[in-house]
Amino acid sequence: MLNNIGLPGLLLIAVVVLVLFGRGKISSLMGEVGKGITSFKKGINEGQKELEEEASETAKDVTPETDTDKV
């Protein structure tokens, strides 16, 4: 369905969207999309850091238990 749009079709769609919503609304919408993408990337990076910290803490506690530790 979308294989036959081409460049003229995309330009027509862009002009219609610009007329309907106006330049100010579109620019503010794109700014919000940018903020959302930035926030998403930040969350992904923080999640990866947490997983790495948990893995390093688990790797630190590899000492085997002895019989005296159980008492």
Secondary structure, 3 states (H helix, E strand, C coil): CHHHCHHHHHHHHHHHHHHHHCHHHHHHHHHHHHHHHHHHHHHHHHHHHHHHHHHHHHHHCCCCCCHHHHC
